[in-house]
Amino acid sequence: MRYALGGRRVAIAAALTLASFSVVAPRIAQTSTVPPSATVVLSHNVLHGLASVTSLGLTDPSQTIGIGVGLEGANPAAETAYLAAEYDPSSPLYGQYLDPATYEQQFGVPSSRVGAAVSWLQSAGLAVQAIPDSSEYLLASGSVGQVEGLLGISFDNFTAQGRRFYANVNAPTVPAALQVVAITGLNSLEGPHLNPQVRALRGTTPARPAALSPNADIGLTNPPELWSIYDQPAANKGEGQQMAIFGWGTTKNTVSDLRSFEREYKLPGLPVSITYYGSETKVTDSTGEQEWDIDTQASTGMAPNTVKEKLYFGKAGSDADLIAAYHGWAADRSGPLQGSSSFGGCEEAPGTDGVNGGPGSPTGVVIAGNPNQDLYQRVLRKLVMEGRTMFASAGDTGAGCPVISLELNGVTLVPTPMMNYPAASQYVTSVGGTVLYFNDPSTTTPASRAFEYSWTHTGGGNSDFIPAGSYQTKASPPLLFDCVSDPHGNPYPPPPPLCRGVPDIAAQSGDVISNGYTVTMGGQNDSAAGGTSLSSPLWLGMWTRIQAASTKRGGNGFAANTIYTIAANPAKYAKDFFDIGSLSSDTAVTCNGPNPSNCSHPGWDYTSGWGTPDVTNLMRDVDGRIAPTHPTTPNPVPPPPSSGGTNGGTTCPGPQVVDPVGDAPNNYPGGDGSNIDNLDIVNARFASPDAKTLRVTLAIKDLSAPPPPANFVSAYWTVYWTFNGTEYFAQATSNGAGPGAIWFFSDGTFSGGTFNSTNAINGSVNPGAYTGGQAGTLVMDVPLADVGNPGASATLTGTFADTHGSFTVAGGGLSYTAAADRGPNLGYGAPWTVGRVC
């Protein structure tokens, strides 16, 4: 392992033209007194303690890597002063949020310094990308050898905790005149991390709160249910607004899953755009596909009438690319006023990025903080100056950040004193998670809250290093403490500031075991979503509704500032928020860490912030109105699919729906992961036995009424189709086991995630393993009069089938269902022509 400066050297490449770079020249001139040859060492841009991990030798000098270079703005002190004035009601600049062009003119990097930075990068042969209309961040790519030569560093490969990565072994040296803040991409260990899609331990069931009605639903909520539970006005669903989602990698199913979700709940087909940032030539990382489903469907489920959802994505899950995506939003003059980030890592703190000692490494394991935090902070601050809001999930690891894994109820808890970042930034609105049990809607009453409490694994606590925003210190939450130092270990001038406490607010996250929100994932409707990576986009959608009613130029500004102002008024707080952990019988005290301060209590706390919203009341207090300021006409609900013969199904000879066998694993509470043979779809077919009947036959791998498996008490098997724009179903349900099971058959319409039964119908059960005959099939005869009266030669489209297992858990009468299999896995089967004989 080498620590000497110099590394590998490469020949200097000729400088390339700057004509392709679009940056706005600032109005403020800047005169540099730094000698042209002076250099500075970026001491924070290196992992500490690399000598304690295993070196695998030199990194291949020809390996291509991408880096990001952050540049200091023209006048940081003036920028700080302007930000304070924007949010000070006594200032003439109050509410005068900057548009991107004005920000660049007043505070951006001078074009001469941007040009010098580009020339410096190109001098080593690196390809350079600028963010359009943004001057503070540049992307560059080239070989390891070229980057080593430019920065005077050396790269080695390492392995630690089963992960292989490369890293620079000494700090980079850069020209002082460029005023480089930091350089991202110098190691492949650090970067944003998705909040884990955690599962409960086998056999885990939720404890029943003593005050909870035995009839309460502890399962998955859907959009209409959250509209009523969080009191979201029907007259305002986000008209005229846009929303932003941040992530990285592939989005193969994101839009198609959103369309299926919209069809299920009769929501408008929202336009979606995806813009990628990064130096990579290909986008291959698919690890976030499920998260992007949650983000898009939670946000649009709460604000379905917005005009567009914009995805600002890194090509890879690296700080270099994600910071570029943040800058892309900040520079987008027509971009949304609000966005959501459902990922994070440990905040930067003295002792992080090392392997021994210090608050960042209490157990001698490599703890990667965020050495690029300064770059995130700058662009997040810029967004607040523009009046925009980034919502960020507080994390799913309790009162710590996600590094050292200890399994507890299947969820990771972390015994580190740092908070999850970017949720810990004073420039984001941090969102914690709650468990929400509810009373189901009826034909006369909407869904309502039965019980809501802080999830025991929601992120939340106190940063020791990031100062609280003025909005938080003015509201004086009692749990804030003095900062120990700044994130780099430098003391603050006395007296030290109060440090940031999170979260600011909360929304449903679920509890991993049963509670959560229904989404479509991988083409399968009614999949479970949870964690604070659900809570953040839910708040994004609800805040979008509030923004839609604003009459202020540039909207309501940074959400946290507005929320703390409202919450500081006891009368407004009492009606605008549900106080999690208060004296109400509809909540309870829970904790996300070992200290008493990590428990919920009346008012603001470290588990739920101010609590969950009453959107209508909050909107009235923020905007003075409910009606959207810029009414727009929502798009129609996405039409049902009309193409036939897909996914292996055929109209004749059939079956119309086919599905792979062995794709129904028992990953539910008490399950052992084995295939659920009695819920594993093989195929589904339609027939017309007479002029008045549609016969639906569903084949199952090995049909029986559960249990088995032991963790199921009942199930339902459903086949769907669409006729004249309405989705219909035929369904078999069971209760009890074996020959003693009671079976029931019904038909009806399916909309908004709800089965609207029309009639009981005739059906038969043929238990056993399916081998092509009658055994293993459910046969249901549907009167055509029940399902829209399709005449002879009418076409039934959008054919598919699914199965669900039902569970009863401790407490008597508490139950929920979960999807087991869908056929086909994605899309739909072949259409059926009524009256046809095959």
Buried (B, 14 or more C-beta within 10 A) or exposed (E): EBEEBEBBEBEEEEEBEBEEBEBBBBEBEEEBEEEEEEBBBBEBBBBBBBEEBEBBEBBEBEEBBBBBBBBBBBBEEEBEEBBEBBBEEEBEBEBBBBEBEBBBBBBBBBBEBBBBBBEBBBBBBBBBBBBEBBBBBBBBBBBBBBBBBBBBBBBBBBEBEEEEBBBBBBBBBBBBBBBBBBBBBBBBBBBBBBBBBBBBBBEBBBEBBEEBBEEBBBBBBBBBBBBBBBBBBEEBBBBBBBBBBBBBBBBEBBBBBBBBBBBBBBBBBBEBEBEBBBBBEEBEBEEBBBBBBBBBBBBBBBBBBBBBBBBBBBBBBBBBBBBBBBBBBBBBEEBBBBBBBBBBBBBBBBBBBBBBEBBBBBEEBBBBBBBBBBBBBBBBBBBBBBBBBBBBBBBBBBBBBBBBEEEEBBBBBBBBBBBBBBBBBBBBBBBBBBBBBBBBBEEEEBBBBBBBBBBBBBBBBBBBBBBBBBBBBEBEBEBBBEBBBBBBBEEBEEEBBBBBBBBBBBBBBBBBBBBBBBBBBBBBBBBBBBBBBBBBBBBBBBBBBBBBBBEBEBBBBBBBBBBBBBBBEEEBBBEBBBBBBBEBEBBBBBBBBEEEBBBBBBBBBBBBBBBBBBBBBBBBBBBEBBEBBEEBEBBEBBEBBEEBEBBBBBBEEBBBBBBBBEBBBBBBBBBEEEBBBBBBBBBBBBBBEEEEBBBBBBBBBBBBBBBBBEBBBBBBBBBBBBBEEEBBBBBBBBBBBEEEBEBBBBBBBBBBBBBEBBEEBEBBBBBBEBEEEEBBBBBBBBBBEBBBEBEEEBBBBBBBBBBBBBBBBEBEEBBBBBBBBBBBBBBBBBBBBBBBEE
